[in-house]
Amino acid sequence: MNLFQKLPGFVRTPAGREQQIWRRLPAILLWGTVLPLAAAAAGHLLAAPAEASGAAERSLRLWDFVMFGLVMTHWTLVLTVALGCFIVRVMKGPAYVADAYPLPPELGEETSREQGPQA
């Protein structure tokens, strides 16, 4: 049993910019995650270990939070773009035949009266 019947005669739209973006998203996600985490790690490595003042620890913790927020914002952006690409790809895909929905008799008569006599 075939659940999805393709609409006969439908011409599929070729892939466009969304396909190029879709293919680059994994690399964009990876680099957008690695670079802020590397910057956070560099901040920890470059901090003077002997200097354990409260102000230095607070600024380092603030730097970690900023980098974490940057990663979360980047993931949200990538997810939003991926969702947009997915929607465009689905809309450009093949068209399917929908199930018939017979109109109730009273609605069918109103429609035929509005259209006028059929010649």
Buried (B, 14 or more C-beta within 10 A) or exposed (E): EEEEEEEEEEEEEEEEEBBEBBEEBEEBBEEBBEBBBEBBEEBEEEBEEEEEEEEEEEEBEEBBEBBEEBBEEBEEEBEEBBEEBEEBBEEBEEEEEEEEEEEEEEEEEEEEEEEEEEE
